[in-house]
C-alpha cells in the first residue's frame, strides 16, 4: 500500500473543471485487486483549490495491513493557472495507529514547516521542525501543474514536498522511439500520451521507482505500471471510473 498512491496522481492534469473525480483499482502481479483509491479536485470561486486522494487496502492486503488507509491532501490558491500550495498533508492509519504529517509552506522565506503527529494506543505525540528542504510544490500540486512545464516535451527534473526524502526530486521523461514502443507494450495502450516518471526512491524494491503512465485525451491517467517488482511482476493502477 505504501506509495501506491504515486500511481494515481496524474488524474489531476485536466484544467478548467471546478470539480473532478476519478476512481482507481490497484493490483499486484499474480494477486487480484490489492487496493482502491478515490481522487478529487475542487476549484472554488475565490481561486482556492483542494486536492484529496484517499487510498484503501482491500481483500487480503486489507487483512495483512490491519485495514490500512492513506490520505493525501493539498490546499492552496490558483494564480495564472498554476496551483500554489499553502499546506500538504499525509495521513497513514490502520486499526491500531495513526500518523499525520502536515507541511506548511512559507514561500516568501523559502521554508517548509513539518509537523508530525503519531497516535498509538490512545497516546498522541507531536513534533514540529523545519523540513529538510524547500520546494514550491507538493506532489499533488506538481502533477496538476505539469501541463505548465511539459508543453515543450522536454525531459525535466522537478522538486516537490512528498517526493524523494533527500531533496524531493522527481524526473519526468517523454519516451521516444524504441522506449515509447516498449512502454506502450507494457501498458497495453496505443492512444493518448505516455510518460515515464522516476521517483528516485526505492518503492516495493524497485531500484528507482520508475512509473510508466498513460494519459487519455482529457489528461486523465488511464493506467500506470510500476514494473518488475520483487518476484510477482508489476503493480498496476487502472482507472475504473
C-alpha positions as CSV (number, residue, x, y, z in Angstrom):
1,X,0.0,0.0,0.0
2,X,2.8,2.4,0.8
3,X,3.4,4.9,-2.0
4,X,0.8,3.1,-4.1
5,X,-0.9,6.5,-4.5
6,X,2.0,7.7,-6.7
7,X,0.5,5.6,-9.5
8,X,-2.7,7.6,-9.3
9,X,-1.5,11.2,-9.1
10,X,-1.8,12.3,-12.7
11,X,-5.5,12.3,-12.6
12,X,-5.3,16.0,-11.8
13,X,-3.9,17.3,-15.1
14,X,-7.3,18.2,-16.5
15,X,-7.8,22.0,-16.5
16,X,-10.9,24.2,-16.2
17,X,-13.1,21.9,-14.2
18,X,-14.4,23.1,-10.8
19,X,-14.9,19.6,-9.5
20,X,-13.1,16.5,-10.9
21,X,-13.1,13.0,-9.5
22,X,-11.8,9.6,-10.5
23,X,-11.5,6.1,-9.0
24,X,-8.8,3.5,-9.5
25,X,-8.0,-0.1,-8.7
26,X,-4.5,-1.3,-8.0
27,X,-3.4,-4.9,-8.5
28,X,-0.1,-6.6,-7.7
29,X,1.2,-9.2,-10.1
30,X,-0.5,-12.6,-9.6
31,X,-2.8,-11.1,-6.9
32,X,-6.2,-9.6,-7.5
33,X,-7.1,-6.0,-6.5
34,X,-5.0,-5.1,-3.5
35,X,-6.4,-1.6,-3.1
36,X,-8.6,1.2,-4.4
37,X,-8.3,4.9,-4.5
38,X,-10.6,7.9,-5.0
39,X,-9.2,11.2,-6.2
40,X,-11.0,14.6,-6.1
41,X,-10.0,18.1,-7.3
42,X,-12.1,21.1,-6.3
43,X,-11.6,24.7,-7.6
44,X,-13.6,27.4,-5.7
45,X,-14.8,30.7,-6.9
46,X,-12.2,32.6,-4.8
47,X,-9.5,30.7,-6.7
48,X,-8.6,28.4,-3.9
49,X,-8.2,24.7,-4.5
50,X,-8.2,21.4,-2.7
51,X,-6.9,18.0,-4.0
52,X,-7.6,14.9,-2.0
53,X,-6.6,11.3,-2.7
54,X,-7.8,8.5,-0.4
55,X,-6.3,5.0,-0.9
56,X,-7.5,1.9,0.9
57,X,-6.4,-1.7,1.0
58,X,-8.9,-4.4,0.1
59,X,-9.1,-8.2,0.5
60,X,-6.0,-10.0,1.6
61,X,-4.0,-6.8,1.6
62,X,-6.6,-5.2,4.0
63,X,-6.2,-8.1,6.4
64,X,-2.4,-8.2,6.3
65,X,-2.1,-4.4,6.7
66,X,-4.7,-4.2,9.6
67,X,-7.1,-2.1,7.4
68,X,-4.5,0.4,6.1
69,X,-5.7,3.7,4.7
70,X,-3.7,6.6,3.3
71,X,-4.9,10.1,2.6
72,X,-3.1,12.8,0.7
73,X,-4.4,16.4,0.6
74,X,-3.1,19.6,-0.9
75,X,-4.7,23.0,-0.3
76,X,-3.8,26.4,-1.7
77,X,-4.5,29.1,-4.3
78,X,-4.5,29.3,-8.1
79,X,-2.5,32.1,-9.8
80,X,-2.3,32.4,-13.5
81,X,-3.4,28.8,-13.9
82,X,-0.8,27.4,-11.5
83,X,-1.5,25.8,-8.2
84,X,0.4,27.3,-5.3
85,X,0.1,25.1,-2.2
86,X,-0.2,26.6,1.3
87,X,-0.3,23.1,3.0
88,X,0.2,19.5,2.2
89,X,-1.0,16.7,4.5
90,X,-0.3,12.9,4.5
91,X,-2.3,10.6,6.8
92,X,-1.4,7.0,7.2
93,X,-3.6,4.9,9.6
94,X,-4.8,1.4,10.4
95,X,-6.8,-0.1,13.2
96,X,-4.1,0.4,15.8
97,X,-2.3,3.6,15.0
98,X,-2.4,6.9,13.0
99,X,0.4,9.0,11.6
100,X,-0.2,12.5,10.3
101,X,2.4,14.7,8.5
102,X,1.4,18.3,7.9
103,X,3.6,20.5,5.7
104,X,3.1,24.3,5.8
105,X,4.6,26.4,3.0
106,X,6.3,29.8,3.7
107,X,7.1,30.8,0.1
108,X,8.4,34.2,1.0
109,X,11.2,32.9,3.2
110,X,11.5,29.6,1.2
111,X,10.8,27.4,4.2
112,X,8.5,24.5,4.7
113,X,7.5,23.5,8.2
114,X,6.8,19.9,9.0
115,X,4.5,18.9,11.9
116,X,4.3,15.1,12.7
117,X,1.6,13.7,14.9
118,X,1.5,10.0,15.9
119,X,-1.3,8.3,17.8
120,X,-0.9,4.8,19.2
121,X,-2.8,3.1,21.9
122,X,-4.7,6.3,22.7
123,X,-1.5,8.3,23.2
124,X,-0.5,11.2,20.9
125,X,3.0,12.5,20.3
126,X,3.7,15.7,18.3
127,X,6.8,17.2,16.8
128,X,7.4,20.3,14.6
129,X,10.5,21.3,12.8
130,X,11.7,22.9,9.6
131,X,11.6,20.4,6.7
132,X,15.0,19.2,5.3
133,X,14.4,21.1,2.0
134,X,12.2,23.7,0.5
135,X,10.1,23.2,-2.7
136,X,7.5,25.4,-4.3
137,X,5.0,22.5,-4.7
138,X,3.9,19.2,-3.2
139,X,3.4,16.0,-5.2
140,X,-0.3,16.7,-5.8
141,X,0.1,20.3,-7.0
142,X,3.1,19.4,-9.0
143,X,1.3,16.8,-11.1
144,X,-1.5,19.2,-11.7
145,X,1.0,21.8,-12.8
146,X,2.8,19.5,-15.2
147,X,0.8,20.9,-18.0
148,X,2.5,24.2,-17.5
149,X,6.0,22.7,-17.6
150,X,5.9,20.0,-20.2
151,X,4.4,21.7,-23.2
152,X,7.8,21.5,-25.0
153,X,8.0,17.8,-24.4
154,X,11.4,18.0,-22.8
155,X,12.7,15.7,-20.1
156,X,12.8,17.6,-16.8
157,X,13.6,17.3,-13.1
158,X,11.2,18.6,-10.6
159,X,11.2,19.0,-6.8
160,X,8.2,18.6,-4.5
161,X,7.3,18.0,-0.9
162,X,6.4,14.4,-0.6
163,X,8.9,13.3,-3.2
164,X,12.4,11.8,-2.7
165,X,13.2,12.1,1.0
166,X,16.6,13.8,0.4
167,X,15.6,16.7,-1.9
168,X,12.1,15.9,-3.3
169,X,13.4,15.2,-6.8
170,X,11.1,13.7,-9.4
171,X,12.2,13.2,-13.1
172,X,9.6,13.3,-15.9
173,X,10.7,11.6,-19.2
174,X,8.9,11.7,-22.5
175,X,9.7,8.3,-24.1
176,X,10.6,8.2,-27.8
177,X,11.3,5.6,-30.5
178,X,12.0,2.1,-29.1
179,X,11.4,3.2,-25.5
180,X,8.0,4.5,-26.4
181,X,7.1,1.3,-28.2
182,X,8.2,-0.7,-25.1
183,X,6.2,1.4,-22.7
184,X,3.1,1.1,-24.9
185,X,3.5,-2.7,-24.8
186,X,3.8,-2.7,-21.0
187,X,0.8,-0.5,-20.6
188,X,-1.2,-2.3,-23.3
189,X,-2.3,1.1,-24.7
190,X,-1.8,2.8,-28.1
191,X,-3.8,6.1,-27.6
192,X,-3.1,9.2,-25.5
193,X,0.1,10.5,-24.0
194,X,2.9,8.4,-22.4
195,X,5.2,9.4,-19.6
196,X,7.9,7.8,-17.5
197,X,8.1,9.2,-14.0
198,X,11.2,8.4,-12.0
199,X,10.7,8.9,-8.3
200,X,14.4,8.4,-7.4
201,X,13.4,6.2,-4.4
202,X,13.0,2.5,-3.7
203,X,9.4,1.5,-3.9
204,X,8.5,-2.1,-3.3
205,X,12.2,-3.0,-4.0
206,X,12.2,-1.3,-7.4
207,X,15.5,0.4,-7.9
208,X,14.5,4.0,-8.7
209,X,10.7,3.8,-8.6
210,X,10.0,4.1,-12.3
211,X,6.4,4.5,-13.3
212,X,5.0,4.1,-16.8
213,X,1.9,6.3,-17.3
214,X,-0.8,6.6,-19.9
215,X,-2.9,9.7,-20.1
216,X,-6.1,10.0,-22.2
217,X,-7.0,13.0,-24.4
218,X,-8.6,14.8,-21.4
219,X,-5.4,14.5,-19.3
220,X,-6.7,11.8,-17.0
221,X,-4.5,8.9,-16.0
222,X,-6.0,5.8,-17.5
223,X,-3.3,3.3,-16.5
224,X,0.1,3.2,-14.7
225,X,2.6,0.4,-14.1
226,X,5.4,0.1,-11.6
227,X,7.3,-2.7,-13.5
228,X,9.2,-5.8,-12.3
229,X,8.6,-5.6,-8.6
230,X,10.0,-8.4,-6.3
231,X,9.1,-11.8,-7.7
232,X,5.5,-11.1,-8.5
233,X,5.6,-8.9,-11.6
234,X,4.0,-5.5,-12.0
235,X,2.0,-3.2,-9.8
236,X,-0.8,-1.9,-12.0
237,X,-3.1,1.1,-11.4
238,X,-6.2,1.3,-13.6
239,X,-8.9,3.9,-13.8
240,X,-12.3,2.3,-13.3
241,X,-14.5,5.5,-13.1
